[in-house]
């Protein structure tokens, strides 16, 4: 039995090595699709391309909380997005999703499209009206922290549109709201087996208290982690449980 467990462990390590390139600096270059799968093609100007091209910190880096303390949980994440966060307890789960969307739109100079709804009245606050005639990145970051202070999972949930799990795209969001607090994770990459039609995806999140955005492991299938298989039903992530009906999308 001990010999068999050793063989199984060696197989899992070998499979992991085929997927994870520790020298990769982006989601695309660090995480290869499992054998038989290829990445879904996306337009070079799309949100999907932006997400799979996110820069990652050196492999093995630990997630930092807003106060500089370490989130030392190897059973939650496999990599850390290389993106500064505010020293205030602001960029939590839904905030990280909005940050990524805002950063993408800013990078494309789609300034008029940068807006997110407040929880209090459900109305959008536009970046271009936050500091008139100032489109600097410094102002953009202040705007995003301003949004984080007055928006949450409930407001983002209402702002996004529901999509069926079978039509998932990179950039879609699994999101749940509640009377206390909810959670949100974003689809950061996808792959497909062109013979069987099976699809896989990678998830990124922040959490509470505010912390750096991280690439989640798949706690249910070490052989393909950090990839998840696309299917209806329950999606179990390391710190939350979603259902396939929780999938939503930003309006274009």
N, C-alpha and C positions, 0 to 999 in steps of 0.2 A: 504493500500500500504506500509506504514512504517513497519507494522508487517511482511509483506511478505519479504521485504528487509532484515529485521533482521534474518528471517529464512534462507534466501539464504546465508547471510554472515556466519551464524553459520555452515551451511553445508560446505562452502568453507574452513573454518578454520579447521573443522573436517577432511576433505579430505587432507588438507595440513599436518596435524599432523600425518596422516597415512603414508605419504611419507617422511617427514623430521624428522630425529632423531638428535636433536640439540647436543647430546652428542657424535655423531659419529665423528671419527677423519680422515676418508678417504671418498672418493666419494662413495665407496661401502657401508660403514657403516652409512653414513649420509643420503643418498637418497635411499629409498626403491622404487622399481617399483610400479606403481599404481596397484590396485586390478585386478587380471586376468593376470598380466604380470610377467615373470621371467627373470632374467638376462641371456643374451646370454652366453653360455659357451665359455671360451677361455683357451688356454694353459697357464700354470703358468709361462712360460718363454717368453710369447708374449708381444708385445707393448701394446695390449689391457689390459692385466692383470696389467701391470705397470701403465697405466693411471688410471684405476678404483681404484688402490691402492694408488693414490697420497695422501699425507698427507695434511690435511686442517687446517687452523688456527681455533681458537676457534670460535664457531658460533656467528655471530654478529660482527666479526672483519671487519674493513673497509679496502678497498684497498688503498695502499700507492703508490703515484707517486715516481719516481726515486729520487726526492729531499726531500722526507719525508712528503710531503703534502698529505692530505686525499682526496680520490675520494668518496665523500659522496653522492652517487646516489643509493638509495634503489630500483630504478626502472630499474637497470641494472644487478646487481649480487646478488647472494644468499650466496656465500661463497668465501673464498680466499685460493688459494694454498699456502702452507707453504714452500716458496722457496725464498731465498734472491735474490735480483737483484742488478745490478751495480748502483752506484750513478751517473752515466752518463745517458744521454737520449738515450739509446741504445735499450733496450728490449721492442720493440713495438709489433705490432700484428704478423707479420710473424716470427719475432725473437723469440717470446714465443713458437711458434710451433716448430721451429728449436731447441730451448733449450730443450723442452720436448723430442724430438727425440734423441738429443745428449745425454741427461741424461740417457735415456733408454739404448742406446748402450753402454755408459760408464759403467752403472751398470752391464751389461752383459759381460763386458770386451771385447766387440767387437770393439776394438780400430781402427782396419784397416777400419771398416765400417763407421767411423765418418768423414763425409765430406759434404760440402755444396758449392754450386756454387756462384761465384762472379757475380754481375750484369755486370761489365765492359767487361768481356770476355766470360762469360758463362762456365768457367772452374772450376772444383772442387778444393777446398783447403782442404788437409787432416790433421787431427789432428796429426797423427804420424810424419808428416813432419814439423809441426809448431815448436816444440822443440824436436829435435831428441834425443831419449833415455830418455825422461822425460814424463812419463805417469801419473804424479801426478794429483790429482783433482784440485789443484791450477792452474796448467798449462792448464788443460781442461777449466776452467772458463775463463782464459785469452784468450784462443783460441775462445771460444764462443763469447766473446765481440768483438774480432777481426772480426769474421764472421758477427756479427750484423752491424758493421760499413760499410761493403762493399756488403751486400746482402739485398734484400727487397722482397716485394710481387711479383714483376715482375720476379726476378731471381728464387724465390721458385716456382712460378707458372709454369715456364718453366721446372724446375727440376722434378716436380711431374708428375704422369701419370693420365690421365682421367679415371674415373670409373663411371659406371651407378649408379644411386641412389638406385636401387633395390639391388645392391650388396654391399651396405655400410658395412664397418667394423669399429670397434673402432680404432682410430688413423688416419682415413681419415680426409681430410681437405676441408672445403668450402673456396675457395680463389678467389678473383677478383683482377685484375691488371688494371691500367689505366695510362695515360700519366702524372698524378700528383701523386696520391697515391691510394692504394687499401686497402683491408682488408682481414684477414684470421682468421678463428676460427677452432678449432679442436674437433672432436668427441671423448669425454672422457669416454663414457659408452653407452651401449645399452641393451634393454630388448625386449622380444617378447611375444606375446600372442599365445601360441601353438595351440589354437583352431581356432582362426580367422586368424592367420598369421600376424597380425598388429605388427609393430615394433616402438619402441621409442628410442630416443637418448638424451644424455646430451652434451652440448657444453661448451668449455672453451676458453678464449681469454685474450690477453693483448690489449692495444689500444694506442692512442697517446694523450699526450706524454707518454714516457715509464712508465710502471706501473706493479704492481704485477699481476700475472695470476689469473683470476677469473672464477667462475662457473656462467654462465648466467641464468637469469630467463627466463621463456617463457612468453613474454608479451601478447600473444594471447590466452592462456589457463591456467588460474590460478589453475584450478582443477588438472592438472598434472604437473605443473611447479615444478622443472626445466626441466622436460622431454619434448621433442618435438616429434610430430608424424612424422614418415618417410612417405613422399609422394612426388610426383612430383609437380613442380610448384615453387612458391615463398616461401622462408624461411625467415621470418621476425624476426630478433634478435633485442635486445634493441637499438643497435647503428649502425646497418647495415642491408641491405636487400640483400639476396642472392637468386640465383635460384638453383634448383636441379642439373642443368647442370654444376654448379661450383664445383662439388665434385671431388677431386683428391686424390692421394695416393702416399706415399713414396715407392720407389722401394726396394724390399727385397734383 
